[in-house]
């Protein structure tokens, strides 16, 4: 990760209402990759993450991405 990581506020629409998240560019890029792999929009993916969230949405997104990457790494090791 770059020491110049940008944290940006991004406007999104989840579950029919507008909101914003503050997240680093690297996480946003990974989130876009996941949404493309799962063939869903970012808004739908974030809505799904939010359904299981009881705290800060930006943190929940980061943890979702971390879990996704850990699963991929485990699958690679097992192959």
PyMOL Python script that loads the backbone (N, CA, C, O; Angstrom):
from pymol import cmd

cmd.read_pdbstr("""\
ATOM      1  N   UNK A   1       0.835  -1.166   0.000  1.00  0.00           N
ATOM      2  CA  UNK A   1       0.000   0.000   0.000  1.00  0.00           C
ATOM      3  C   UNK A   1       0.888   1.240   0.000  1.00  0.00           C
ATOM      4  O   UNK A   1       1.910   1.296   0.685  1.00  0.00           O
ATOM      5  N   UNK A   2       0.490   2.189  -0.752  1.00  0.00           N
ATOM      6  CA  UNK A   2       1.252   3.419  -0.895  1.00  0.00           C
ATOM      7  C   UNK A   2       1.091   4.303   0.337  1.00  0.00           C
ATOM      8  O   UNK A   2       0.037   4.327   0.972  1.00  0.00           O
ATOM      9  N   UNK A   3       2.151   5.020   0.655  1.00  0.00           N
ATOM     10  CA  UNK A   3       2.051   5.971   1.760  1.00  0.00           C
ATOM     11  C   UNK A   3       1.172   7.160   1.381  1.00  0.00           C
ATOM     12  O   UNK A   3       0.819   7.976   2.232  1.00  0.00           O
ATOM     13  N   UNK A   4       0.823   7.254   0.103  1.00  0.00           N
ATOM     14  CA  UNK A   4      -0.001   8.347  -0.389  1.00  0.00           C
ATOM     15  C   UNK A   4      -1.443   7.915  -0.636  1.00  0.00           C
ATOM     16  O   UNK A   4      -2.138   8.504  -1.463  1.00  0.00           O
ATOM     17  N   UNK A   5      -1.881   6.911   0.064  1.00  0.00           N
ATOM     18  CA  UNK A   5      -3.239   6.408  -0.100  1.00  0.00           C
ATOM     19  C   UNK A   5      -4.244   7.529   0.126  1.00  0.00           C
ATOM     20  O   UNK A   5      -4.175   8.276   1.101  1.00  0.00           O
ATOM     21  N   UNK A   6      -5.176   7.616  -0.811  1.00  0.00           N
ATOM     22  CA  UNK A   6      -6.226   8.621  -0.709  1.00  0.00           C
ATOM     23  C   UNK A   6      -7.469   8.002  -0.064  1.00  0.00           C
ATOM     24  O   UNK A   6      -7.930   6.935  -0.469  1.00  0.00           O
ATOM     25  N   UNK A   7      -7.986   8.678   0.919  1.00  0.00           N
ATOM     26  CA  UNK A   7      -9.265   8.289   1.505  1.00  0.00           C
ATOM     27  C   UNK A   7     -10.287   9.252   0.931  1.00  0.00           C
ATOM     28  O   UNK A   7     -10.171  10.469   1.080  1.00  0.00           O
ATOM     29  N   UNK A   8     -11.300   8.682   0.265  1.00  0.00           N
ATOM     30  CA  UNK A   8     -12.292   9.521  -0.389  1.00  0.00           C
ATOM     31  C   UNK A   8     -13.679   9.205   0.126  1.00  0.00           C
ATOM     32  O   UNK A   8     -13.995   8.063   0.458  1.00  0.00           O
ATOM     33  N   UNK A   9     -14.495  10.231   0.184  1.00  0.00           N
ATOM     34  CA  UNK A   9     -15.906  10.064   0.481  1.00  0.00           C
ATOM     35  C   UNK A   9     -16.603   9.780  -0.837  1.00  0.00           C
ATOM     36  O   UNK A   9     -16.432  10.515  -1.810  1.00  0.00           O
ATOM     37  N   UNK A  10     -17.388   8.711  -0.868  1.00  0.00           N
ATOM     38  CA  UNK A  10     -18.085   8.312  -2.086  1.00  0.00           C
ATOM     39  C   UNK A  10     -19.578   8.244  -1.807  1.00  0.00           C
ATOM     40  O   UNK A  10     -20.010   7.682  -0.801  1.00  0.00           O
ATOM     41  N   UNK A  11     -20.353   8.816  -2.701  1.00  0.00           N
ATOM     42  CA  UNK A  11     -21.808   8.784  -2.588  1.00  0.00           C
ATOM     43  C   UNK A  11     -22.320   7.511  -3.228  1.00  0.00           C
ATOM     44  O   UNK A  11     -21.928   7.160  -4.341  1.00  0.00           O
ATOM     45  N   UNK A  12     -23.200   6.820  -2.515  1.00  0.00           N
ATOM     46  CA  UNK A  12     -23.777   5.586  -3.013  1.00  0.00           C
ATOM     47  C   UNK A  12     -25.264   5.550  -2.668  1.00  0.00           C
ATOM     48  O   UNK A  12     -25.742   6.330  -1.845  1.00  0.00           O
ATOM     49  N   UNK A  13     -25.975   4.647  -3.300  1.00  0.00           N
ATOM     50  CA  UNK A  13     -27.390   4.434  -2.997  1.00  0.00           C
ATOM     51  C   UNK A  13     -27.541   2.985  -2.586  1.00  0.00           C
ATOM     52  O   UNK A  13     -27.267   2.075  -3.370  1.00  0.00           O
ATOM     53  N   UNK A  14     -27.979   2.771  -1.353  1.00  0.00           N
ATOM     54  CA  UNK A  14     -28.188   1.405  -0.882  1.00  0.00           C
ATOM     55  C   UNK A  14     -29.586   1.287  -0.300  1.00  0.00           C
ATOM     56  O   UNK A  14     -30.064   2.164   0.420  1.00  0.00           O
ATOM     57  N   UNK A  15     -30.210   0.198  -0.627  1.00  0.00           N
ATOM     58  CA  UNK A  15     -31.563  -0.078  -0.136  1.00  0.00           C
ATOM     59  C   UNK A  15     -32.493   1.112  -0.345  1.00  0.00           C
ATOM     60  O   UNK A  15     -33.353   1.400   0.488  1.00  0.00           O
ATOM     61  N   UNK A  16     -32.307   1.791  -1.461  1.00  0.00           N
ATOM     62  CA  UNK A  16     -33.202   2.885  -1.824  1.00  0.00           C
ATOM     63  C   UNK A  16     -32.922   4.229  -1.194  1.00  0.00           C
ATOM     64  O   UNK A  16     -33.690   5.171  -1.392  1.00  0.00           O
ATOM     65  N   UNK A  17     -31.842   4.344  -0.438  1.00  0.00           N
ATOM     66  CA  UNK A  17     -31.528   5.659   0.132  1.00  0.00           C
ATOM     67  C   UNK A  17     -30.076   6.045  -0.139  1.00  0.00           C
ATOM     68  O   UNK A  17     -29.179   5.204  -0.200  1.00  0.00           O
ATOM     69  N   UNK A  18     -29.889   7.335  -0.295  1.00  0.00           N
ATOM     70  CA  UNK A  18     -28.544   7.858  -0.565  1.00  0.00           C
ATOM     71  C   UNK A  18     -27.755   7.943   0.737  1.00  0.00           C
ATOM     72  O   UNK A  18     -28.284   8.313   1.786  1.00  0.00           O
ATOM     73  N   UNK A  19     -26.493   7.596   0.640  1.00  0.00           N
ATOM     74  CA  UNK A  19     -25.594   7.698   1.781  1.00  0.00           C
ATOM     75  C   UNK A  19     -24.183   7.868   1.242  1.00  0.00           C
ATOM     76  O   UNK A  19     -23.981   7.926   0.030  1.00  0.00           O
ATOM     77  N   UNK A  20     -23.231   7.947   2.119  1.00  0.00           N
ATOM     78  CA  UNK A  20     -21.846   8.032   1.667  1.00  0.00           C
ATOM     79  C   UNK A  20     -20.978   7.156   2.554  1.00  0.00           C
ATOM     80  O   UNK A  20     -21.289   6.890   3.715  1.00  0.00           O
ATOM     81  N   UNK A  21     -19.879   6.722   1.959  1.00  0.00           N
ATOM     82  CA  UNK A  21     -18.873   5.965   2.695  1.00  0.00           C
ATOM     83  C   UNK A  21     -17.539   6.659   2.490  1.00  0.00           C
ATOM     84  O   UNK A  21     -17.316   7.325   1.478  1.00  0.00           O
ATOM     85  N   UNK A  22     -16.672   6.497   3.448  1.00  0.00           N
ATOM     86  CA  UNK A  22     -15.318   7.031   3.338  1.00  0.00           C
ATOM     87  C   UNK A  22     -14.385   5.838   3.335  1.00  0.00           C
ATOM     88  O   UNK A  22     -14.294   5.095   4.312  1.00  0.00           O
ATOM     89  N   UNK A  23     -13.682   5.664   2.201  1.00  0.00           N
ATOM     90  CA  UNK A  23     -12.875   4.458   2.037  1.00  0.00           C
ATOM     91  C   UNK A  23     -11.664   4.755   1.152  1.00  0.00           C
ATOM     92  O   UNK A  23     -11.728   5.589   0.249  1.00  0.00           O
ATOM     93  N   UNK A  24     -10.579   4.068   1.422  1.00  0.00           N
ATOM     94  CA  UNK A  24      -9.346   4.250   0.663  1.00  0.00           C
ATOM     95  C   UNK A  24      -9.512   3.757  -0.772  1.00  0.00           C
ATOM     96  O   UNK A  24     -10.301   2.852  -1.048  1.00  0.00           O
ATOM     97  N   UNK A  25      -8.749   4.374  -1.681  1.00  0.00           N
ATOM     98  CA  UNK A  25      -8.801   4.003  -3.094  1.00  0.00           C
ATOM     99  C   UNK A  25      -8.541   2.514  -3.306  1.00  0.00           C
ATOM    100  O   UNK A  25      -9.225   1.883  -4.112  1.00  0.00           O
ATOM    101  N   UNK A  26      -7.568   1.941  -2.601  1.00  0.00           N
ATOM    102  CA  UNK A  26      -7.230   0.527  -2.784  1.00  0.00           C
ATOM    103  C   UNK A  26      -8.420  -0.374  -2.463  1.00  0.00           C
ATOM    104  O   UNK A  26      -8.662  -1.357  -3.164  1.00  0.00           O
ATOM    105  N   UNK A  27      -9.160  -0.045  -1.413  1.00  0.00           N
ATOM    106  CA  UNK A  27     -10.339  -0.838  -1.071  1.00  0.00           C
ATOM    107  C   UNK A  27     -11.442  -0.650  -2.110  1.00  0.00           C
ATOM    108  O   UNK A  27     -12.144  -1.602  -2.450  1.00  0.00           O
ATOM    109  N   UNK A  28     -11.594   0.563  -2.609  1.00  0.00           N
ATOM    110  CA  UNK A  28     -12.605   0.824  -3.625  1.00  0.00           C
ATOM    111  C   UNK A  28     -12.300   0.016  -4.895  1.00  0.00           C
ATOM    112  O   UNK A  28     -13.210  -0.541  -5.509  1.00  0.00           O
ATOM    113  N   UNK A  29     -11.040  -0.044  -5.281  1.00  0.00           N
ATOM    114  CA  UNK A  29     -10.636  -0.814  -6.457  1.00  0.00           C
ATOM    115  C   UNK A  29     -10.955  -2.299  -6.257  1.00  0.00           C
ATOM    116  O   UNK A  29     -11.475  -2.949  -7.164  1.00  0.00           O
ATOM    117  N   UNK A  30     -10.647  -2.831  -5.080  1.00  0.00           N
ATOM    118  CA  UNK A  30     -10.947  -4.239  -4.799  1.00  0.00           C
ATOM    119  C   UNK A  30     -12.452  -4.483  -4.780  1.00  0.00           C
ATOM    120  O   UNK A  30     -12.919  -5.520  -5.251  1.00  0.00           O
ATOM    121  N   UNK A  31     -13.206  -3.543  -4.244  1.00  0.00           N
ATOM    122  CA  UNK A  31     -14.656  -3.685  -4.208  1.00  0.00           C
ATOM    123  C   UNK A  31     -15.225  -3.735  -5.626  1.00  0.00           C
ATOM    124  O   UNK A  31     -16.132  -4.518  -5.908  1.00  0.00           O
ATOM    125  N   UNK A  32     -14.695  -2.906  -6.506  1.00  0.00           N
ATOM    126  CA  UNK A  32     -15.123  -2.919  -7.903  1.00  0.00           C
ATOM    127  C   UNK A  32     -14.796  -4.261  -8.560  1.00  0.00           C
ATOM    128  O   UNK A  32     -15.593  -4.778  -9.343  1.00  0.00           O
ATOM    129  N   UNK A  33     -13.627  -4.828  -8.245  1.00  0.00           N
ATOM    130  CA  UNK A  33     -13.255  -6.132  -8.789  1.00  0.00           C
ATOM    131  C   UNK A  33     -14.225  -7.216  -8.319  1.00  0.00           C
ATOM    132  O   UNK A  33     -14.665  -8.056  -9.104  1.00  0.00           O
ATOM    133  N   UNK A  34     -14.547  -7.183  -7.041  1.00  0.00           N
ATOM    134  CA  UNK A  34     -15.472  -8.176  -6.486  1.00  0.00           C
ATOM    135  C   UNK A  34     -16.841  -8.044  -7.132  1.00  0.00           C
ATOM    136  O   UNK A  34     -17.454  -9.049  -7.489  1.00  0.00           O
ATOM    137  N   UNK A  35     -17.324  -6.828  -7.285  1.00  0.00           N
ATOM    138  CA  UNK A  35     -18.650  -6.636  -7.888  1.00  0.00           C
ATOM    139  C   UNK A  35     -18.663  -7.146  -9.325  1.00  0.00           C
ATOM    140  O   UNK A  35     -19.661  -7.705  -9.780  1.00  0.00           O
ATOM    141  N   UNK A  36     -17.560  -6.955 -10.035  1.00  0.00           N
ATOM    142  CA  UNK A  36     -17.467  -7.448 -11.410  1.00  0.00           C
ATOM    143  C   UNK A  36     -17.449  -8.981 -11.423  1.00  0.00           C
ATOM    144  O   UNK A  36     -18.126  -9.605 -12.241  1.00  0.00           O
ATOM    145  N   UNK A  37     -16.673  -9.587 -10.512  1.00  0.00           N
ATOM    146  CA  UNK A  37     -16.602 -11.051 -10.424  1.00  0.00           C
ATOM    147  C   UNK A  37     -17.965 -11.650 -10.092  1.00  0.00           C
ATOM    148  O   UNK A  37     -18.338 -12.697 -10.621  1.00  0.00           O
ATOM    149  N   UNK A  38     -18.705 -10.978  -9.212  1.00  0.00           N
ATOM    150  CA  UNK A  38     -20.010 -11.490  -8.779  1.00  0.00           C
ATOM    151  C   UNK A  38     -21.144 -11.031  -9.692  1.00  0.00           C
ATOM    152  O   UNK A  38     -22.300 -11.416  -9.515  1.00  0.00           O
ATOM    153  N   UNK A  39     -20.787 -10.195 -10.678  1.00  0.00           N
ATOM    154  CA  UNK A  39     -21.757  -9.698 -11.665  1.00  0.00           C
ATOM    155  C   UNK A  39     -22.934  -8.976 -11.016  1.00  0.00           C
ATOM    156  O   UNK A  39     -24.096  -9.200 -11.355  1.00  0.00           O
ATOM    157  N   UNK A  40     -22.588  -8.101 -10.069  1.00  0.00           N
ATOM    158  CA  UNK A  40     -23.577  -7.229  -9.429  1.00  0.00           C
ATOM    159  C   UNK A  40     -23.005  -5.819  -9.376  1.00  0.00           C
ATOM    160  O   UNK A  40     -21.789  -5.631  -9.420  1.00  0.00           O
ATOM    161  N   UNK A  41     -23.875  -4.845  -9.281  1.00  0.00           N
ATOM    162  CA  UNK A  41     -23.395  -3.467  -9.157  1.00  0.00           C
ATOM    163  C   UNK A  41     -22.761  -3.264  -7.786  1.00  0.00           C
ATOM    164  O   UNK A  41     -23.017  -4.012  -6.842  1.00  0.00           O
ATOM    165  N   UNK A  42     -21.946  -2.258  -7.708  1.00  0.00           N
ATOM    166  CA  UNK A  42     -21.333  -1.923  -6.404  1.00  0.00           C
ATOM    167  C   UNK A  42     -22.417  -1.595  -5.384  1.00  0.00           C
ATOM    168  O   UNK A  42     -22.323  -1.995  -4.223  1.00  0.00           O
ATOM    169  N   UNK A  43     -23.444  -0.868  -5.815  1.00  0.00           N
ATOM    170  CA  UNK A  43     -24.523  -0.511  -4.878  1.00  0.00           C
ATOM    171  C   UNK A  43     -25.214  -1.755  -4.317  1.00  0.00           C
ATOM    172  O   UNK A  43     -25.511  -1.813  -3.124  1.00  0.00           O
ATOM    173  N   UNK A  44     -25.470  -2.748  -5.170  1.00  0.00           N
ATOM    174  CA  UNK A  44     -26.099  -3.982  -4.693  1.00  0.00           C
ATOM    175  C   UNK A  44     -25.152  -4.722  -3.753  1.00  0.00           C
ATOM    176  O   UNK A  44     -25.581  -5.220  -2.712  1.00  0.00           O
ATOM    177  N   UNK A  45     -23.872  -4.799  -4.107  1.00  0.00           N
ATOM    178  CA  UNK A  45     -22.892  -5.463  -3.248  1.00  0.00           C
ATOM    179  C   UNK A  45     -22.820  -4.779  -1.884  1.00  0.00           C
ATOM    180  O   UNK A  45     -22.818  -5.448  -0.851  1.00  0.00           O
ATOM    181  N   UNK A  46     -22.761  -3.469  -1.882  1.00  0.00           N
ATOM    182  CA  UNK A  46     -22.702  -2.736  -0.614  1.00  0.00           C
ATOM    183  C   UNK A  46     -23.988  -2.930   0.181  1.00  0.00           C
ATOM    184  O   UNK A  46     -23.945  -3.023   1.407  1.00  0.00           O
ATOM    185  N   UNK A  47     -25.132  -2.992  -0.499  1.00  0.00           N
ATOM    186  CA  UNK A  47     -26.402  -3.259   0.189  1.00  0.00           C
ATOM    187  C   UNK A  47     -26.361  -4.603   0.900  1.00  0.00           C
ATOM    188  O   UNK A  47     -26.832  -4.733   2.030  1.00  0.00           O
ATOM    189  N   UNK A  48     -25.789  -5.613   0.222  1.00  0.00           N
ATOM    190  CA  UNK A  48     -25.661  -6.934   0.838  1.00  0.00           C
ATOM    191  C   UNK A  48     -24.728  -6.894   2.050  1.00  0.00           C
ATOM    192  O   UNK A  48     -25.011  -7.511   3.078  1.00  0.00           O
ATOM    193  N   UNK A  49     -23.626  -6.173   1.927  1.00  0.00           N
ATOM    194  CA  UNK A  49     -22.698  -6.030   3.056  1.00  0.00           C
ATOM    195  C   UNK A  49     -23.409  -5.329   4.206  1.00  0.00           C
ATOM    196  O   UNK A  49     -23.243  -5.705   5.367  1.00  0.00           O
ATOM    197  N   UNK A  50     -24.196  -4.316   3.884  1.00  0.00           N
ATOM    198  CA  UNK A  50     -24.898  -3.528   4.907  1.00  0.00           C
ATOM    199  C   UNK A  50     -25.939  -4.358   5.659  1.00  0.00           C
ATOM    200  O   UNK A  50     -26.188  -4.112   6.839  1.00  0.00           O
ATOM    201  N   UNK A  51     -26.549  -5.338   4.989  1.00  0.00           N
ATOM    202  CA  UNK A  51     -27.555  -6.181   5.650  1.00  0.00           C
ATOM    203  C   UNK A  51     -26.968  -6.927   6.835  1.00  0.00           C
ATOM    204  O   UNK A  51     -27.668  -7.187   7.814  1.00  0.00           O
ATOM    205  N   UNK A  52     -25.690  -7.273   6.759  1.00  0.00           N
ATOM    206  CA  UNK A  52     -25.029  -8.024   7.827  1.00  0.00           C
ATOM    207  C   UNK A  52     -24.197  -7.123   8.737  1.00  0.00           C
ATOM    208  O   UNK A  52     -23.390  -7.604   9.534  1.00  0.00           O
ATOM    209  N   UNK A  53     -24.401  -5.825   8.610  1.00  0.00           N
ATOM    210  CA  UNK A  53     -23.575  -4.857   9.315  1.00  0.00           C
ATOM    211  C   UNK A  53     -24.314  -4.302  10.533  1.00  0.00           C
ATOM    212  O   UNK A  53     -25.490  -3.945  10.453  1.00  0.00           O
ATOM    213  N   UNK A  54     -23.619  -4.237  11.638  1.00  0.00           N
ATOM    214  CA  UNK A  54     -24.223  -3.637  12.830  1.00  0.00           C
ATOM    215  C   UNK A  54     -23.429  -2.425  13.308  1.00  0.00           C
ATOM    216  O   UNK A  54     -23.686  -1.888  14.386  1.00  0.00           O
ATOM    217  N   UNK A  55     -22.465  -2.001  12.498  1.00  0.00           N
ATOM    218  CA  UNK A  55     -21.626  -0.884  12.914  1.00  0.00           C
ATOM    219  C   UNK A  55     -21.338   0.049  11.759  1.00  0.00           C
ATOM    220  O   UNK A  55     -22.227   0.389  10.979  1.00  0.00           O
ATOM    221  N   UNK A  56     -20.102   0.452  11.662  1.00  0.00           N
ATOM    222  CA  UNK A  56     -19.659   1.393  10.642  1.00  0.00           C
ATOM    223  C   UNK A  56     -19.602   0.702   9.274  1.00  0.00           C
ATOM    224  O   UNK A  56     -18.916  -0.308   9.116  1.00  0.00           O
ATOM    225  N   UNK A  57     -20.318   1.246   8.294  1.00  0.00           N
ATOM    226  CA  UNK A  57     -20.391   0.614   6.972  1.00  0.00           C
ATOM    227  C   UNK A  57     -19.032   0.583   6.280  1.00  0.00           C
ATOM    228  O   UNK A  57     -18.683  -0.427   5.669  1.00  0.00           O
ATOM    229  N   UNK A  58     -18.271   1.644   6.360  1.00  0.00           N
ATOM    230  CA  UNK A  58     -16.951   1.661   5.722  1.00  0.00           C
ATOM    231  C   UNK A  58     -16.059   0.558   6.285  1.00  0.00           C
ATOM    232  O   UNK A  58     -15.339  -0.103   5.536  1.00  0.00           O
ATOM    233  N   UNK A  59     -16.104   0.359   7.586  1.00  0.00           N
ATOM    234  CA  UNK A  59     -15.325  -0.712   8.217  1.00  0.00           C
ATOM    235  C   UNK A  59     -15.839  -2.074   7.786  1.00  0.00           C
ATOM    236  O   UNK A  59     -15.051  -2.988   7.542  1.00  0.00           O
ATOM    237  N   UNK A  60     -17.151  -2.218   7.692  1.00  0.00           N
ATOM    238  CA  UNK A  60     -17.739  -3.487   7.264  1.00  0.00           C
ATOM    239  C   UNK A  60     -17.301  -3.828   5.842  1.00  0.00           C
ATOM    240  O   UNK A  60     -17.047  -4.993   5.536  1.00  0.00           O
ATOM    241  N   UNK A  61     -17.211  -2.831   4.979  1.00  0.00           N
ATOM    242  CA  UNK A  61     -16.758  -3.049   3.604  1.00  0.00           C
ATOM    243  C   UNK A  61     -15.312  -3.511   3.596  1.00  0.00           C
ATOM    244  O   UNK A  61     -14.965  -4.450   2.880  1.00  0.00           O
ATOM    245  N   UNK A  62     -14.465  -2.864   4.383  1.00  0.00           N
ATOM    246  CA  UNK A  62     -13.057  -3.267   4.451  1.00  0.00           C
ATOM    247  C   UNK A  62     -12.928  -4.719   4.916  1.00  0.00           C
ATOM    248  O   UNK A  62     -12.153  -5.492   4.354  1.00  0.00           O
ATOM    249  N   UNK A  63     -13.699  -5.080   5.950  1.00  0.00           N
ATOM    250  CA  UNK A  63     -13.640  -6.447   6.471  1.00  0.00           C
ATOM    251  C   UNK A  63     -14.169  -7.453   5.452  1.00  0.00           C
ATOM    252  O   UNK A  63     -13.643  -8.561   5.351  1.00  0.00           O
ATOM    253  N   UNK A  64     -15.194  -7.085   4.703  1.00  0.00           N
ATOM    254  CA  UNK A  64     -15.724  -7.946   3.646  1.00  0.00           C
ATOM    255  C   UNK A  64     -14.651  -8.202   2.588  1.00  0.00           C
ATOM    256  O   UNK A  64     -14.455  -9.336   2.150  1.00  0.00           O
ATOM    257  N   UNK A  65     -13.972  -7.154   2.193  1.00  0.00           N
ATOM    258  CA  UNK A  65     -12.907  -7.271   1.193  1.00  0.00           C
ATOM    259  C   UNK A  65     -11.774  -8.140   1.730  1.00  0.00           C
ATOM    260  O   UNK A  65     -11.266  -9.005   1.016  1.00  0.00           O
ATOM    261  N   UNK A  66     -11.379  -7.922   2.967  1.00  0.00           N
ATOM    262  CA  UNK A  66     -10.320  -8.729   3.581  1.00  0.00           C
ATOM    263  C   UNK A  66     -10.719 -10.202   3.583  1.00  0.00           C
ATOM    264  O   UNK A  66      -9.916 -11.061   3.222  1.00  0.00           O
ATOM    265  N   UNK A  67     -11.945 -10.496   3.986  1.00  0.00           N
ATOM    266  CA  UNK A  67     -12.415 -11.876   4.015  1.00  0.00           C
ATOM    267  C   UNK A  67     -12.416 -12.479   2.610  1.00  0.00           C
ATOM    268  O   UNK A  67     -12.023 -13.631   2.427  1.00  0.00           O
ATOM    269  N   UNK A  68     -12.855 -11.707   1.626  1.00  0.00           N
ATOM    270  CA  UNK A  68     -12.879 -12.161   0.241  1.00  0.00           C
ATOM    271  C   UNK A  68     -11.470 -12.517  -0.238  1.00  0.00           C
ATOM    272  O   UNK A  68     -11.266 -13.562  -0.856  1.00  0.00           O
ATOM    273  N   UNK A  69     -10.507 -11.651   0.048  1.00  0.00           N
ATOM    274  CA  UNK A  69      -9.125 -11.898  -0.367  1.00  0.00           C
ATOM    275  C   UNK A  69      -8.528 -13.102   0.356  1.00  0.00           C
ATOM    276  O   UNK A  69      -7.773 -13.871  -0.238  1.00  0.00           O
ATOM    277  N   UNK A  70      -8.863 -13.269   1.636  1.00  0.00           N
ATOM    278  CA  UNK A  70      -8.370 -14.426   2.392  1.00  0.00           C
ATOM    279  C   UNK A  70      -8.935 -15.722   1.820  1.00  0.00           C
ATOM    280  O   UNK A  70      -8.222 -16.722   1.734  1.00  0.00           O
ATOM    281  N   UNK A  71     -10.199 -15.715   1.432  1.00  0.00           N
ATOM    282  CA  UNK A  71     -10.806 -16.905   0.825  1.00  0.00           C
ATOM    283  C   UNK A  71     -10.117 -17.255  -0.489  1.00  0.00           C
ATOM    284  O   UNK A  71      -9.842 -18.424  -0.760  1.00  0.00           O
ATOM    285  N   UNK A  72      -9.842 -16.241  -1.301  1.00  0.00           N
ATOM    286  CA  UNK A  72      -9.156 -16.482  -2.572  1.00  0.00           C
ATOM    287  C   UNK A  72      -7.767 -17.058  -2.344  1.00  0.00           C
ATOM    288  O   UNK A  72      -7.347 -17.974  -3.050  1.00  0.00           O
ATOM    289  N   UNK A  73      -7.062 -16.529  -1.371  1.00  0.00           N
ATOM    290  CA  UNK A  73      -5.717 -17.015  -1.062  1.00  0.00           C
ATOM    291  C   UNK A  73      -5.773 -18.466  -0.589  1.00  0.00           C
ATOM    292  O   UNK A  73      -4.945 -19.281  -0.996  1.00  0.00           O
ATOM    293  N   UNK A  74      -6.727 -18.792   0.253  1.00  0.00           N
ATOM    294  CA  UNK A  74      -6.882 -20.163   0.738  1.00  0.00           C
ATOM    295  C   UNK A  74      -7.174 -21.106  -0.429  1.00  0.00           C
ATOM    296  O   UNK A  74      -6.622 -22.204  -0.489  1.00  0.00           O
ATOM    297  N   UNK A  75      -8.024 -20.693  -1.341  1.00  0.00           N
ATOM    298  CA  UNK A  75      -8.336 -21.526  -2.506  1.00  0.00           C
ATOM    299  C   UNK A  75      -7.089 -21.762  -3.363  1.00  0.00           C
ATOM    300  O   UNK A  75      -6.884 -22.863  -3.874  1.00  0.00           O
ATOM    301  N   UNK A  76      -6.263 -20.735  -3.519  1.00  0.00           N
ATOM    302  CA  UNK A  76      -5.039 -20.881  -4.308  1.00  0.00           C
ATOM    303  C   UNK A  76      -4.076 -21.860  -3.653  1.00  0.00           C
ATOM    304  O   UNK A  76      -3.440 -22.665  -4.333  1.00  0.00           O
ATOM    305  N   UNK A  77      -3.973 -21.790  -2.339  1.00  0.00           N
ATOM    306  CA  UNK A  77      -3.063 -22.665  -1.618  1.00  0.00           C
ATOM    307  C   UNK A  77      -3.527 -24.118  -1.729  1.00  0.00           C
ATOM    308  O   UNK A  77      -2.708 -25.030  -1.838  1.00  0.00           O
ATOM    309  N   UNK A  78      -4.840 -24.325  -1.700  1.00  0.00           N
ATOM    310  CA  UNK A  78      -5.391 -25.683  -1.744  1.00  0.00           C
ATOM    311  C   UNK A  78      -5.346 -26.315  -3.132  1.00  0.00           C
ATOM    312  O   UNK A  78      -5.516 -27.527  -3.265  1.00  0.00           O
ATOM    313  N   UNK A  79      -5.122 -25.511  -4.157  1.00  0.00           N
ATOM    314  CA  UNK A  79      -5.104 -26.050  -5.520  1.00  0.00           C
ATOM    315  C   UNK A  79      -3.786 -26.679  -5.853  1.00  0.00           C
ATOM    316  O   UNK A  79      -3.604 -27.180  -6.963  1.00  0.00           O
TER     317      UNK A  79
END
""", "prot")
cmd.dss("prot")
cmd.show_as("cartoon", "prot")
cmd.util.cbc("prot")
cmd.orient("prot")
